[in-house]
Amino acid sequence: MDSPNFTFIFLFIILIIISGIIFLSYWIPKKLGYKKAGKIISGILIIGTIILSASIYIDDYLFFKNDAIELLSEQNMELKDDFEIIENKSVGTVDYYHRFELSISESDKKRLVSEIKTSKFYQDRIKSYFHLPSTQDRYVGNSVTLNYQTHTEFKSEFYEPNGKGYVPTFRIISIPKLENKIIFEEIVD
């Protein structure tokens, strides 16, 4: 369903609907003798559409170090040294995926790996691809944290139900064994 043709058709239909609304917001007042009001209303709608469209694409460029620090701190991960944002991208509105990579210092990496390995949530063995309990109700219950390591990275997963009718919070923080970086992923579906 997420094929390029479907996306193009969906965006084309949205564009036609928005264009029609803007045209009618000008044309109807003009026909009623309020040409100036039609220009103002359609102008406001055009500016609003441009701002909304631009904010969706600009959001990735408005991600700063403070944003990364805040998201990591929500999982009790703190960077003490300076770092660089390597990549940041987010996709979707209803089904949302946010991912960023940071280049971190060797000392921060060692400290974070040690915190993962000594955490009360650490497990030596994992049983499936989705490591957090799948028997838990998606919408109610306690938050769950699980720390573990794979062959290539150390991971900390966090899952928190947000109540009936609200999408749960699911975050994964990965620290590759061979690189000084940290990868943050948030999935909202």
Secondary structure as UniProt FT lines:
FT   HELIX           4..31
FT   TURN            32..33
FT   HELIX           35..58
FT   HELIX           59..62
FT   HELIX           65..73
FT   TURN            74..76
FT   STRAND          84..91
FT   STRAND          96..103
FT   HELIX           106..118
FT   TURN            120..121
FT   STRAND          144..149
FT   STRAND          153..160
FT   TURN            164..165
FT   STRAND          169..176
FT   STRAND          181..188
//
